[in-house]
Amino acid sequence: MTELNNENFNDFINSNNKVLVDLWAPWCGPCRMLGPVLEEVAASHPEIVIGKVNVDDNEELARRFNCQSIPMVLLFENGEFKKQFIGYNSASFIEEFIK
């Protein structure tokens, strides 16, 4: 997983075909639970790359996506925002979400 910030965010989503962006914070229990699930899904889907945005360190990015609850996961395809979900979800949910 790549740590994203204002400087590398656009390049990261534009240079990969399918990107999941995890908006999270280290103090957030559901965020810490979701991280390994995202890694598991990415391991079985080599076409997916994952970026993480620490909302405490990157408030501007959090505001850009109107992030009011975390974890919040965004899906980008070819640099374009497609959809999002909020909260902890299972690997099977995420498998369906990325289709």
C-alpha positions in Angstrom: 0.0 0.0 0.0 1.2 3.5 -0.9 0.8 6.4 1.6 -0.9 9.2 -0.3 -0.8 12.9 0.3 -1.5 16.1 -1.7 1.7 15.9 -3.6 1.4 12.3 -4.9 -2.4 11.6 -5.0 -3.2 12.7 -8.5 -0.2 11.0 -10.0 -1.0 7.8 -8.2 -4.6 7.5 -9.3 -3.8 8.6 -12.8 -0.9 6.2 -13.3 -2.8 3.0 -12.3 -5.8 1.5 -14.0 -7.8 0.5 -10.9 -7.2 2.1 -7.5 -8.7 1.7 -4.1 -8.0 4.7 -1.8 -8.5 4.1 1.9 -9.2 7.2 3.9 -8.3 6.3 7.5 -6.7 7.4 10.8 -4.5 5.4 13.1 -6.8 5.9 16.1 -9.8 4.4 14.3 -10.5 0.8 15.2 -12.6 -0.1 12.1 -9.9 1.5 9.9 -7.2 -0.7 11.5 -9.5 -3.8 10.9 -10.1 -2.9 7.3 -6.4 -2.5 6.3 -5.7 -6.3 6.3 -8.9 -7.0 4.4 -7.9 -4.6 1.7 -4.5 -6.2 1.5 -6.1 -9.6 1.2 -8.3 -8.5 -1.7 -5.4 -6.7 -3.5 -3.3 -9.9 -3.2 -5.8 -11.8 -5.1 -6.4 -9.0 -7.6 -3.1 -7.9 -9.2 -5.0 -5.3 -11.3 -5.8 -3.4 -8.1 -3.5 -1.0 -6.3 -4.2 0.5 -2.9 -3.4 3.9 -1.6 -3.9 5.1 2.0 -4.7 8.6 3.1 -4.3 9.4 6.7 -7.0 12.0 7.2 -5.3 13.5 10.2 -2.2 14.4 8.2 -4.1 15.2 4.9 -7.2 17.2 5.8 -7.3 18.8 2.4 -7.7 15.5 0.7 -10.3 14.4 3.2 -12.3 17.6 2.5 -11.9 17.1 -1.3 -13.9 13.9 -1.0 -16.3 15.2 1.6 -15.0 12.6 4.1 -17.1 12.8 7.2 -16.8 9.2 8.4 -13.9 6.7 8.3 -12.9 4.3 7.0 -14.0 5.6 3.6 -12.9 3.7 0.5 -12.9 5.3 -2.9 -12.6 3.4 -6.2 -10.9 5.0 -9.2 -10.7 3.6 -12.7 -8.3 5.1 -15.2 -8.0 8.2 -13.0 -11.8 8.7 -12.7 -13.7 8.4 -9.4 -16.3 5.7 -9.7 -17.8 5.0 -6.3 -17.2 4.7 -2.5 -18.2 2.9 0.6 -18.0 3.9 4.3 -17.2 1.7 7.2 -15.7 -1.7 7.8 -16.7 -4.4 5.2 -15.8 -8.0 4.5 -13.5 -9.2 1.7 -16.5 -10.6 -0.2 -18.2 -7.2 -0.1 -15.0 -5.5 -1.4 -14.7 -8.2 -4.1 -18.2 -7.2 -5.4 -17.5 -3.5 -4.9 -14.4 -3.6 -7.3 -16.3 -5.3 -10.1 
